[in-house]
């Protein structure tokens, strides 16, 4: 019987998957660290969207001025308000993070799924490619690109990060696909006449995407840190571009300007911590074994202890042995 003749079963499968996703979102929102991470992440996106309305990064004060009533967080080496620069720098940070995470997840999922499902020489080739890319430092690759081209933009940093760091996602997706391709529903789909590509895309890959959801926010945080590190070294974007790393670079030139190191560093900490909290909360919500431990009020000690033994009968009474049933 063809699958087109059995629409009712596929409707049941779709409803079940929607129910599971809704349950995952409920568990995610009930976790305290997930709420903290989501609030921080949404706040960053709100600042990036309203940056032009909230503040202007144009020079408006003395060079490297300490925090005061006119400039709450002080000014940088170009006379720009540090608070305005932090708000506008959110756009550059999120742009690098989003582009990097998109490349990491899309390339990692595609190659990991193909490698784990088909195996053979293709799997061997992709595995060796992953091992080679893992040995290439991202910052060194960006510096080499700058030495070749003479200039490095934000987009170049995001692309280099994505090209080099899809390997972790590919390895996790490969392992999940290798486990799911031998499941009952995948074998049943083969028996019903679906092609290997249809089995992979419809029945195997949807159940193997959990590592990709977890890796996406963590990759965003890592890309933001790499971009800030390169900008602090002067190797990320042209002078005058408002980024958190450019503010940190000013702190290297003016050791007494503590506000140029503290406030951009706090912005980096909040951004990376928010994305990491969301990623870890997604991991706990998507893993059935960790889902119960992630909920507030869960008694983790009792979940880890074995079930208690039943109490012995009072003295003088015999324990039931089952002989009366013979």
N, C-alpha and C positions, 0 to 999 in steps of 0.2 A: 504494500500500500504506500502510495506517495504521501509526502508530507503535506502537499496541498490539499489532500483529502481529509486531513485531520486538524482543522483549525482550532478545535476546542482545546486540545492538549497544549498547543502553543500559547493560547490565551491564558491558560492556567499557569504556564511557565512565566509568562510576562508579568502576570499579577503577583506571583510569588517573588520575583526579583524586585518589583516595585515595593512590595511590603518589606523586603529585607533592607532595601536602601532607606526607606522611611524609618525603620527601626534603628539603623545606623546613625541617622541624623539626630534622632531623639537621644540616643546614648551619648552622642558627641556633645550635644548642648547641655546635658545634665552634668557633664564633667567640669569641675571648676577651672582647671588649667586650660581646657578647651575654650571656655568662655573668655578667659583672660587673653589667650592668644588671638581669638577672633576679634575681640574689641580692639586690641592693638593693631591687627592687620587692617581692619576696616578703617581705623583712624588714619593710618598711613595713606590709604587710597583716598580718603576724604580730603586730607591735606594736599595731596597731589592734584585733585580735581579743583580745589578752591584756592590754589596758590596765588593766582593773579588777583583774586579778590582780597585775600588776607594781607599780603605784604608785597613790597617791591624790592628786589635785590640791588637797585641802583645805588651807587655811592652817595651817602647822605651824612657823613660825619668824618671825624678825624681818623687817621690811620691807626689801627691797632689800639683802639680806645677801650678801657676797661668798662665793665657793665655799669650802667647809670640809669637815671630816670628816662633819658631820651632813647637809650639803646639798652634794653633790659639784659641782653646777653653780650653786649660789647660790639665792636666792629672788627673786621678782618684787615688784611694787609692792603686791601684796595678801598677801605673806608665803607664797606657795605655792612649793613646790619646783620649780625650773625643769626638772629632769629629768622629774618627773612631768607637768608641763605639756606638755613636748615629746612624751611618749608619748601622752597623751590628745589632744593637738592633731593627731596623725596621723589620728585618726578624722575630724575636720572637714576636713582637707586631702583625704583620699581620697574623702570623700563629695562634696565639690565637684568633684573631678576626674572621678569616675565618672559623675555626673549630667551634667556638661558634655560629656564625651566621648560619652555615649550620645546626647544630642541632636544634637551635631555630626555624628556618623557616620550616624545614622538619617535625619535630614533631608537631609544632604548627598548620601547615596547615593540616596535616593528621588527627589529633585528633579533631581540630576545625571543619573540614568539616564533619567528621562522626557524631560528636555530634549535629551539627546544622541541618543536613539532616535527620537523622533517629529519633532523639529526644527520648522520653520515658525514661526508666530507665538508658540507656546508657548515655544520656545527663545529667541526674541528677548525676550519678556517676562521670563523667568527670568534671562537674561543681564543685562538692565538692572537687575533687582532685586539681583543680586549686586554690580554696580558701586555701587549706592547703599549697600548694607550695608557694603561695604568702607571707605567713607568715614566711618563712625560709630565713634568711639573707644569701647572697651568700658568703661573706667573712667568716662568722662564720662556714658555711658548709665546706669550704676549710680548715680552721684551724682545724676543727674536723677530717677531713680526714687525715691531716698531723699528728695529734696526734695518730690516729689509725695505719697508715701505717709507720710512721716515716720518710717519704720522700714524696715530692710533686713535680711533673714535670709540664711543661707547658701544656702538653696534659691533665693532670688531672684537671687543672684549667679550661681549655676550656670545658671539658666534664661536670664538675660540674655546670659551668655557663649555658651551654645549657640545662641541665636537669632541672634546677630550673627556667629558664627564658623563656621557650616556652609558658608560660601561657598567656602573653599579646597577642601574635600572635594568639593563639587558641581562645581567646575571640573575637577578631576582625573578624577572619575568620568565626567563628560560627554565629555572627550577620549577616555577608554578605550572608552566605549560607542560613540562615533562610529567608532572604529577597528574594533571587534569586530563591529559590525552588518553590515559588508561582508565578513566572513570566509566561508570555504567552509562551515563548519558552520552558520552562521546562514542562508546562502542555501539550503542543503540542508533546513534545518528549515522554511523558508518553502515550499519545493517539496513537502514532505511534508504540507502542509496545516495546520500549526500557526498559531494566531492570533498577531498581533503581541505580545500580552501574554505568551503562552507562550514565544515565541522570546526575548523580553527576559529573562524570569525564569529560564528553564531553560538557555539556551545563550549569551546575551550577558553578562548581569550576573555570573554566577559567574566568568568570566574577566576581569572588569573591577574586581574588589574589592580588588586589591592596594593601591592608594592609601589605601583606607579602613583596612586593617590597619596601615599605617604611620602614618596620621594620628591614630589613636585614642590611643596612649600619648603622642604629642607634644602633643595637645590636653589631656590630663590634666595634664601639667607646666605648660603655659601657664595653665590655669585655676587651678592652685594658686598660681602667682605673682600672678595678678590678685587673687585673694581675699586673699592676704597683704598686698598693696599697699593694698587698700581697708581692711583691718583696721588697718593701721598708721596710716591717716588717720582711723580711727574711723568709717568709713562702711560696715562690712560686717555686723557682728552686735552685739547688745546687750552692754553691759559685763558682765563676769563669765564670759563664754563662753571656754573654753580653746581658743585657736588660736595658731599660730605668729606671725601678724601682730599679735595682741594683745601678745605678749611684745616684739615689735619696737617697738610703740607706747610701752611702758614705757621703752625705751631713749631715746626722744626726750625724755621728761620728766626722765630722770636720765642726764646725759651721762657721769658717772663710772662708771655701772654697765655696764662693757664686756661682762659676761657676758650681759646681756639682748639684746645685738646680735650677739655672736659665735656663740653656740650655736644660737639660732633661725635665723640666717643659714646656718650649716652644715647644719642640717636641711633647709632649703629647697634648698640646693645639692645635697645627696645625692638628694633626691626628684626634682628636675627632671633632674639628670644621669642618674639611673637610667632614667626614662621616655624621655628622649631617646636613650640608648644602645640601648634595646630598639627604639625606632622606627627608628633608623638601621640596626640590624642586620636588622630585618625588611625594610627596603628592599633591602639587599644580598642577602638570601636569596631574595626573591621576584623579583628581576630576573635573568634568565639571564645577561646580560652581566657583571653584577657578582658573581655567585655564586662564580665561580672565584677572583676577586680577594679575596673575603672569607675564604676558607679559610686556615688557618695554613700557612705554608710555601710559599705560592704565589709563584712567581717573576714578579712583576709586570713587571719590566723585559723579560723574555723574551716575556711575553704581548703587550707593546706593540710589540716589534720585528718587522719583517717576517721572513719565512722566509729563511734564508741561501741564497746561490746555491751550486750544485754546483761542486766544484773542476774546474778545467780539466785535460784529459789531459796527460800528459808531453809534453815537446818532441819533435817528430818524428812524433807520432801525430795523425791528423786527428780532429776532432770528428765524431760521427755526424750526418749531415744528413738521413737518411731516404731518400736517393736509391736505396739498395739495395732499398727496398720497392716501387719503381715497376716 
